[in-house]
Each structure stands twice: as C-alpha cells, then as structure tokens.
Amino acid sequence: MTEVLSLSSLQLVLPELILLVGAMALLMLGVFRGEQSTSLVSLLAVALLLVAAVLIALQPPDRVAAFYGSFVVDTYGRFLKILALAGSAVVIVMSWEFLGEPERRRYEYPVLILLSTTGMMMLISAADLIALYLGFELMSLALYVIAAIDRDNTRSTEAGLKYFVLGALSSGMLLYGCSLIYGFTGTVSFAGIAKATATGGLGLTFGLVFLFAGFCFKVSAVPFHMWTPDVYEGAPTPVTTFFAAAPKVAGMAIFVRACVAAFPGIETQWQQIVVFVSIASMALGAFAAIGQTNIKRLMAYSSIGNMGYALIGLAAATPGAGQGAQGVQGVLVYMAIYVAMTLGTFACILAMRRPEGPVEQISDLAGLARTKPAMAFFLAMMLFSLAGVPPLAGFFAKFYVFLAAVNAGLYTLAVLGVVISVIGAYYYLAIVKIMYFDEPAPGFVPMRPELKAVLAVTGLFVILFSVYPGPLIDAAAAAAKSLF
C-alpha cells in the first residue's frame, strides 16, 4: 500500500471536504436567507452530492492510504461511497414535497443529510479504530436530529429521542469494544490489529463482541434491532427512506472491512457471531412482519431481514476459505440492489396521500390496481423483488449471497436462508393480493413527478436487471478483490 501524506492526503479526501465545506456554506445560506431558501439549499445539496460522486469515480484505481494509514481509498470504498451518495441524493429529491409544506420548511434538513453522508464516506474508508469511531459519530449525530426534524409531531420527536438514547448506548458499546481491542493488541490500525490477532485470545474476542454490537445497531441486525420499527414508523416518511438506504450501506461497508482487514486471524470467532446474527435477523424479519398493519413498520422488519441476507455474504467472506472475495461480492451486489428496491418501494409509500394528508396503513392500498394501475404494478414488482422472485433483481441479490455461502461450505446457513425467504415472501405477496383483489379504498392524489421518476428508474432497474447484470456484477467483483 502506498503511504501518502500532506497535500496528497487532502486530495484523497477532496470529495469529503467538498461535502463538509458545502454543508457549512449551505447552512450559512439558510441562516441569512431564512426558511424560504429551503428549495435552493436542497437543490445545491443534490448538486454537491453529484460532484462528490463524480470526483470519487475519477479517483485512480490504486489502493492508497492517507493520514498515516487511517483513511484508505480503494475500489471497495469507491463502489460503496457512490452507492451511499446516490441514496442520499435521491432521498433529498424525494423529500421536496415534504419540505414544500410551509410548516416543514427546514433548510437544516438537506444540510444534515450532507453531514451524515460525509460521516458515511469517512466510515467506508476508515482503516483504524479512531477513524471508524469518528465516521460513526458524524453519521449518527446528524441522523438523531433528522429523526426528530418534524418538531411539532409527537411521533417524530419520540422517534428521535428513542434513536438518540439507544444510539448513545450502542456508541458506548462500540467504543468499549475499540478500547478492549486496542488494549489487547497495542494498536488501533486494522493492519496492526491483523498482525496482533494471529494468536487470538479471550480478551480480544470480548472486544470483538462489543465492536459487533455497535455495527449491528447501525445495520439494524438482531439483537440490536429494537429501535428500527418505532423509528421507521415515527419519523417522517422521507427520513425513514433515508434511514433505510444510505446509512445501511455505510454500516455494512465498515462491518465487512473490519472483519476482513482487521480480524483475519480470528475468522472462526467472528464467523460464528455473523452466522448467528444473520439467521436471527432473517427469522425475525420474516416472522415479525407478518402481523404488521402499518407499511412503514413492515418495511422496518423487511430491512432487518434484508440485512440478515447481506450478512450471509460476510459469513462466507472468510479469507481462509479462499472464497473471501466471492462473499464480499455477494454483499456488494445485495446492498446495491437493496438500495434500489428500498427507494422504489418508499417512492410508492410517499405517494400514499389523500386530499386530507398521507396514509400509511396497508389496508389503504386496497384495490390500488384499479385506481392507479401503474403504481400498483411497480409496487408489486418491488415487493416481488424483495421476496426474491425470479427473474427480478432481488432474486439475483439472494442468489449471489447463497452461492457464496455454499462455496464456503456454509450449507446450513444457505438452506435456512432459502427457507426463511419463502416464509418472508408471504407478507410481500399479501400486499400484492390486497392491491389486486380487494375492493378499492378511496383513491390517492396524483403522484408527484420526482416520485414518478424515482419509481420508474428503480422499477426498470429491478425488472430489467437480469437482461444486463454484467456492469454491476463486474464492479462488485473488482471492489471485493481490492479488499484481499
């Protein structure tokens, strides 16, 4: 790995610096122009995210370290950063209607998303425990505020408070894990920890457990999922969309990087934890969602289950198995398709509006195929894809993680994944049945153009993925190889 310092280090973090300085400038613009600047701030925030994505895409393909090895720029990081930036930009676009209401004009909203996204990018490139913690906190602190952004809504305030209290607990556990790992290895860098962990040890395993507790909280994996349904339901729907997309990408990115880069010497220990968390998340996501009547709560359990499937790829990514890159490739393909499916589904949920205001009960979708056939068709495709029905993109997402598990010899995990995904298909298909076979409920107001655009792009991606999957699969394979 090339060691880069000084001015070159600043060039490597240029996308992050642009977002950070841009967020500060937009905050000043909002302060001086007042609430009426919200639309302009949102537009400029999307432009900043696109500029950052272009700069990341133009970075050289080599693996380079900055700031004494604490910040790594590689193909793996670039892939996931572009995914997180795309998720954040689309969420701001989907929030225009929410921010257009006079009582909800908050110029801080796009600024907080920019700051949170900067934290995600820091997290994705973190190569030591200090950078990891800084990225986590920068991402999380903005998320706590965004959850409670609708100040006059009791449910939104409650969601923000719950997320903050539980998030503070998870940050403490993560930091305790970091301090234990540092205490037993004498270093904070992933490369140094990897050398020191060749022998393992009980203290190190304890540190690993606490570190994983923090990771599991961020990706909503069992047993640290308890905040997810309440926060998803209570937060405004555009905020829920953000929680379901970009932060999950960053959380999964550091989960994989930490396991592969810092703990290759004790892979049997962390693999056991990941297998348990994966099975528990898939099972809880499948069974708990069955009785839900609120579509946002259902999507919360769906995201818990989806993180369980993504973790199958991580369980298969043990360097010793010789199949590590295939497991990581499975995770990357899964996360990219998951983000597209989630954004498309939430575009439909945001379009569930009647003249008197938004609705979120699953029963409100009754007979949607007769009142809004195009929306019903695309939502059905998203739900079929989430269920893993071929030939939609969601089938290939599951196929790649199951294939990696089989090749790594994790047959029980792969079989359980297939069985649980069949059980989980029930609650997705139940919504399709309500849309196509139940008596129509009162119709929704016309769908806004930006939501139509998001739904059309994500819908076509999900439906046509099988026709030309090569670019995404190849990009994920190249990104995975750069970790090993």
C-alpha positions in Angstrom: 0.0 0.0 0.0 1.3 3.4 -0.9 1.7 5.8 2.0 0.5 9.3 1.2 0.8 12.4 3.4 0.3 16.2 3.4 -1.2 17.8 0.3 -1.8 14.4 -1.4 -3.8 13.3 1.7 -6.1 16.3 1.2 -6.6 15.4 -2.5 -7.7 11.9 -1.4 -10.3 13.3 0.9 -11.4 16.1 -1.5 -15.0 14.6 -2.0 -15.5 14.5 1.8 -14.0 18.1 2.1 -16.3 19.4 -0.6 -19.4 17.9 1.2 -18.2 19.3 4.5 -17.4 22.8 3.4 -20.5 22.8 1.1 -22.7 21.8 4.1 -21.3 24.7 6.1 -21.8 27.2 3.2 -25.4 26.0 2.8 -26.0 26.3 6.5 -24.9 30.0 6.3 -27.1 30.5 3.2 -30.1 29.1 5.2 -29.3 31.3 8.2 -29.2 34.5 6.2 -32.0 33.7 3.7 -34.4 32.1 6.2 -36.8 29.2 5.6 -37.7 30.3 2.1 -34.2 29.2 1.0 -35.1 25.5 1.7 -35.7 24.7 -2.0 -32.4 26.3 -3.1 -30.4 24.6 -0.3 -31.9 21.2 -1.3 -31.1 21.7 -4.9 -27.5 22.8 -4.1 -27.1 19.8 -1.7 -28.1 17.4 -4.5 -25.5 19.1 -6.8 -22.8 18.8 -4.1 -23.5 15.0 -3.7 -23.3 14.6 -7.5 -20.0 16.5 -7.7 -18.6 14.3 -4.9 -19.7 11.1 -6.7 -18.0 12.3 -9.9 -14.8 13.1 -8.1 -14.8 9.6 -6.5 -15.4 8.0 -9.8 -12.4 9.8 -11.3 -10.0 8.7 -8.5 -7.2 6.4 -9.6 -7.9 2.6 -9.2 -5.0 2.0 -6.9 -5.3 1.3 -3.2 -3.9 4.4 -1.4 -3.7 5.3 2.3 -3.8 8.8 3.8 -3.2 10.3 7.2 -0.8 7.6 8.3 -2.9 4.8 7.2 -6.1 5.7 9.0 -8.0 6.6 5.8 -8.0 4.2 2.8 -9.1 4.9 -0.8 -9.7 1.7 -2.8 -12.1 0.2 -5.3 -14.2 -1.3 -2.5 -14.6 2.2 -0.8 -15.3 3.9 -4.1 -18.1 1.4 -5.0 -19.9 1.9 -1.7 -19.4 5.7 -1.5 -21.0 6.2 -4.9 -23.9 3.9 -3.7 -24.3 6.0 -0.4 -24.1 9.3 -2.3 -26.7 8.1 -4.8 -29.0 7.0 -2.0 -28.6 10.4 -0.2 -29.2 12.5 -3.4 -32.3 10.5 -4.3 -33.7 10.9 -0.8 -33.3 14.7 -0.9 -35.2 14.7 -4.3 -37.9 12.5 -2.8 -38.2 15.0 0.1 -39.2 18.0 -2.0 -42.9 17.7 -1.3 -42.3 17.2 2.5 -40.1 20.3 2.5 -42.5 22.3 0.4 -45.2 22.4 3.2 -44.9 25.8 4.9 -44.7 24.4 8.4 -42.0 21.9 7.4 -39.6 24.2 5.6 -36.3 23.3 7.2 -33.2 24.3 5.4 -31.3 22.3 8.0 -32.7 19.0 6.6 -30.5 18.8 3.4 -27.5 20.2 5.4 -27.9 17.4 8.0 -28.1 14.8 5.2 -24.9 16.2 3.7 -23.1 16.0 7.1 -24.4 12.5 7.7 -23.2 11.4 4.2 -19.8 12.9 5.0 -19.7 10.6 8.1 -20.7 7.6 5.9 -17.8 8.3 3.5 -15.4 8.6 6.4 -16.7 5.3 7.8 -16.5 3.5 4.5 -12.8 4.5 4.1 -11.8 4.0 7.8 -8.8 1.9 8.3 -8.3 2.3 12.0 -10.5 2.4 15.1 -10.3 6.2 15.6 -11.4 6.9 12.1 -14.1 4.3 12.4 -15.5 6.0 15.5 -15.3 9.5 14.1 -17.2 8.4 11.0 -19.8 6.6 13.1 -20.4 9.6 15.3 -20.5 12.2 12.4 -23.1 10.0 10.6 -25.2 9.2 13.7 -25.4 12.7 15.3 -27.0 14.1 12.1 -29.3 11.1 12.0 -30.6 11.7 15.5 -31.6 15.3 14.6 -33.1 14.3 11.2 -35.4 11.7 13.0 -36.9 14.5 15.1 -36.9 17.1 12.3 -40.7 17.4 12.3 -40.7 19.2 15.7 -44.5 19.7 16.0 -45.1 16.0 15.5 -45.1 14.0 18.8 -44.3 10.7 16.9 -41.3 12.3 15.1 -39.9 13.7 18.4 -40.4 10.4 20.1 -38.6 8.6 17.3 -35.7 11.0 17.5 -35.4 10.6 21.3 -35.6 6.7 21.1 -33.0 6.7 18.4 -30.7 9.0 20.3 -30.9 7.1 23.6 -30.3 3.7 22.0 -27.7 5.1 19.7 -25.8 6.6 22.6 -25.8 3.1 24.2 -24.6 1.5 21.0 -21.8 4.1 20.6 -20.6 3.4 24.2 -20.5 -0.3 23.4 -18.6 0.3 20.2 -16.1 2.5 21.9 -15.7 0.0 24.8 -15.0 -2.7 22.1 -12.4 -0.4 20.4 -10.7 0.2 23.8 -10.6 -3.5 24.6 -9.1 -4.3 21.1 -6.5 -1.6 21.5 -5.7 -2.8 25.0 -5.1 -6.4 23.8 -3.3 -5.5 20.5 -1.5 -2.3 21.4 -2.6 -0.6 18.1 -5.6 1.0 16.5 -4.8 0.4 12.8 -6.6 -2.5 11.1 -3.3 -3.7 9.6 -1.6 -3.7 13.1 -4.6 -5.5 14.7 -4.5 -8.1 11.9 -0.8 -8.9 12.8 -1.5 -8.9 16.6 -4.7 -11.1 16.3 -2.8 -14.1 14.7 -2.8 -15.8 18.1 -6.3 -14.6 19.2 -7.3 -14.6 22.9 -10.3 -14.3 25.1 -10.0 -10.5 25.8 -9.8 -9.8 22.0 -13.0 -11.9 21.5 -14.8 -9.8 24.1 -13.6 -6.6 22.3 -14.9 -8.1 19.0 -18.3 -8.8 20.5 -18.7 -5.2 21.7 -17.5 -3.8 18.4 -20.0 -6.0 16.6 -22.8 -4.8 18.9 -22.2 -1.2 17.6 -22.1 -2.5 13.9 -25.3 -4.5 14.4 -27.1 -1.4 15.8 -26.2 0.6 12.7 -27.4 -2.0 10.2 -30.5 -2.9 12.3 -29.4 -6.5 12.8 -30.8 -8.7 15.7 -30.3 -8.4 18.6 -29.8 -4.6 18.3 -32.7 -4.0 16.0 -35.2 -2.8 18.7 -35.1 0.8 17.6 -35.9 0.2 14.0 -39.7 -0.4 13.9 -40.5 2.5 16.2 -38.2 5.0 14.5 -39.3 4.0 11.0 -42.9 4.4 11.9 -42.5 7.7 13.9 -40.0 9.6 11.7 -41.4 11.5 8.7 -41.5 9.1 5.6 -38.7 10.8 3.7 -36.5 10.5 6.8 -37.4 6.8 7.1 -36.4 6.4 3.4 -33.0 7.9 4.2 -32.6 5.6 7.3 -33.5 2.5 5.1 -31.0 3.3 2.4 -27.7 5.2 2.8 -26.7 4.5 6.5 -27.2 0.8 5.9 -24.7 0.9 3.1 -22.1 2.6 5.3 -22.8 0.3 8.3 -22.4 -2.8 6.1 -19.3 -1.4 4.5 -17.4 -1.0 7.8 -18.7 -4.3 9.1 -17.2 -6.1 6.1 -13.9 -4.1 6.1 -13.3 -4.5 9.8 -13.9 -8.3 9.7 -11.7 -8.9 6.6 -9.0 -6.3 7.2 -8.6 -6.3 11.0 -9.6 -9.8 12.1 -8.4 -12.4 9.5 -6.5 -14.3 12.3 -9.7 -15.0 14.3 -12.1 -15.6 11.5 -13.7 -18.6 13.2 -14.8 -16.4 16.1 -16.3 -13.6 14.1 -17.8 -16.0 11.6 -19.8 -17.7 14.3 -21.2 -14.3 15.5 -22.1 -13.2 11.9 -23.8 -16.6 11.2 -25.9 -16.2 14.4 -26.8 -12.6 13.7 -27.6 -13.4 10.1 -30.0 -16.3 10.9 -31.7 -14.3 13.8 -32.2 -11.2 11.6 -33.7 -13.2 8.7 -36.0 -15.1 11.0 -37.2 -12.0 13.0 -37.6 -10.0 9.8 -39.8 -12.8 8.2 -42.0 -13.7 11.3 -42.4 -10.2 12.9 -43.5 -8.6 9.6 -46.4 -11.0 9.1 -48.8 -9.3 11.6 -48.0 -5.7 10.7 -50.7 -3.3 9.5 -48.5 -0.2 9.1 -46.5 -0.3 5.9 -43.5 1.6 7.4 -43.3 -0.8 10.3 -43.4 -3.7 7.8 -40.6 -2.1 5.8 -38.6 -1.8 9.1 -38.8 -5.6 9.6 -38.1 -6.1 5.9 -34.9 -4.1 6.3 -33.9 -6.2 9.4 -34.4 -9.4 7.3 -32.5 -7.9 4.3 -29.5 -7.1 6.5 -29.6 -10.8 7.6 -29.4 -11.9 4.0 -26.5 -9.5 3.3 -24.6 -10.9 6.3 -24.7 -14.3 4.7 -22.2 -12.9 2.2 -20.0 -11.7 5.1 -20.1 -15.0 6.8 -18.8 -16.6 3.6 -16.1 -13.9 3.3 -13.5 -15.6 5.5 -10.1 -15.2 3.9 -9.0 -18.7 4.9 -11.8 -20.3 2.9 -10.2 -19.0 -0.3 -13.7 -17.7 -1.3 -13.4 -14.4 0.6 -13.8 -12.1 -2.5 -16.9 -14.0 -3.6 -18.6 -13.5 -0.2 -17.8 -9.7 -0.3 -19.0 -9.5 -3.9 -22.3 -11.1 -2.7 -22.7 -8.4 0.0 -21.9 -5.6 -2.5 -24.4 -6.8 -5.1 -27.0 -7.3 -2.4 -26.6 -3.8 -1.0 -26.8 -2.1 -4.4 -30.0 -4.0 -5.3 -31.4 -3.5 -1.8 -30.9 0.3 -2.1 -32.8 0.4 -5.5 -35.6 -1.8 -4.2 -36.0 0.3 -1.0 -36.0 3.7 -2.8 -38.6 2.4 -5.3 -40.9 1.0 -2.5 -40.6 4.2 -0.5 -41.5 6.3 -3.6 -44.8 4.4 -3.6 -45.2 4.8 0.2 -44.6 8.6 -0.2 -47.3 8.6 -2.9 -49.9 7.2 -0.5 -51.6 10.6 0.0 -55.2 11.5 0.1 -56.5 15.1 0.0 -56.6 15.2 3.8 -53.0 14.0 4.2 -50.6 11.0 4.0 -51.8 7.5 5.0 -49.6 4.5 6.0 -51.9 1.6 6.7 -51.5 -1.4 4.4 -55.3 -1.6 4.1 -55.2 1.9 2.3 -53.6 0.1 -0.7 -56.8 -1.9 -1.3 -57.8 -2.1 -4.9 -54.9 0.1 -6.0 -54.6 -1.8 -9.3 -58.0 -0.3 -10.3 -57.4 3.3 -9.1 -53.7 3.6 -10.0 -52.6 0.6 -12.2 -49.1 1.8 -13.0 -48.2 2.5 -9.3 -49.7 -0.9 -8.3 -47.7 -2.7 -11.0 -44.3 -1.1 -10.0 -45.0 -1.6 -6.3 -45.9 -5.2 -7.0 -42.6 -5.6 -8.9 -40.7 -4.1 -5.9 -42.4 -6.4 -3.5 -41.8 -9.5 -5.7 -38.2 -8.5 -5.9 -37.9 -8.0 -2.1 -39.4 -11.5 -1.8 -36.7 -12.9 -4.2 -38.9 -13.9 -7.1 -37.0 -14.6 -10.3 -36.2 -13.0 -12.8 -36.3 -9.7 -10.8 -33.1 -8.1 -9.3 -33.9 -9.3 -5.8 -33.6 -12.9 -6.9 -30.0 -12.3 -8.1 -29.2 -10.4 -4.9 -30.1 -13.5 -2.8 -28.6 -15.9 -5.4 -25.1 -14.4 -5.1 -25.1 -14.5 -1.2 -26.4 -18.0 -1.2 -23.9 -19.1 -3.8 -21.0 -17.6 -1.7 -22.3 -19.5 1.4 -22.5 -22.8 -0.5 -19.0 -22.3 -1.9 -17.7 -21.5 1.6 -19.2 -24.7 2.9 -22.0 -23.0 4.9 -24.7 -25.3 3.7 -27.0 -25.0 6.8 -26.9 -21.2 6.6 -27.7 -21.2 2.8 -30.6 -23.7 3.3 -32.0 -21.7 6.3 -31.8 -18.5 4.1 -33.8 -20.1 1.3 -36.4 -21.5 3.8 -36.8 -18.2 5.6 -37.1 -16.2 2.3 -40.0 -18.4 1.3 -41.7 -17.7 4.7 -40.9 -13.9 4.2 -42.5 -14.0 0.8 -45.9 -14.3 2.5 -46.2 -10.8 3.8 -45.0 -9.3 0.5 -47.5 -11.3 -1.5 -50.2 -10.4 1.0 -49.8 -6.7 0.0 -50.0 -7.6 -3.7 -53.2 -9.6 -3.0 -54.7 -6.5 -1.2 -53.8 -4.2 -4.2 -55.2 -6.5 -6.9 -58.1 -8.5 -5.3 -59.6 -6.3 -2.6 -62.4 -3.8 -3.0 -60.8 -0.3 -3.8 -60.2 2.1 -1.0 -60.6 5.9 -1.7 -58.0 6.9 -4.3 -54.7 8.8 -3.7 -53.9 12.2 -5.0 -51.8 12.2 -8.3 -48.1 11.1 -7.8 -45.6 13.9 -7.9 -43.1 14.0 -10.9 -40.0 13.4 -8.8 -41.5 10.3 -7.2 -42.6 9.0 -10.6 -39.1 9.4 -11.9 -37.5 7.6 -8.9 -40.1 4.8 -9.2 -39.6 4.5 -13.0 -35.8 4.3 -12.8 -35.7 1.9 -9.8 -38.6 -0.2 -11.2 -36.9 -0.6 -14.6 -33.6 -1.5 -12.9 -35.3 -4.2 -10.8 -37.3 -5.6 -13.8 -34.6 -5.5 -16.4 -31.5 -6.3 -14.2 -31.5 -9.9 -15.5 -31.1 -8.7 -19.1 -27.8 -6.9 -18.5 -26.4 -7.7 -15.0 -22.7 -7.5 -16.1 -21.7 -4.0 -15.1 -22.9 -4.2 -11.5 -21.6 -7.8 -11.0 -18.2 -6.9 -12.5 -17.9 -3.7 -10.5 -18.8 -5.6 -7.3 -16.2 -8.3 -8.1 -13.4 -5.7 -8.7 -14.4 -3.9 -5.5 -14.4 -7.2 -3.5 -10.9 -8.2 -4.8 -9.4 -4.9 -3.7 -10.1 -5.9 0.0 -7.9 -9.1 -0.2 
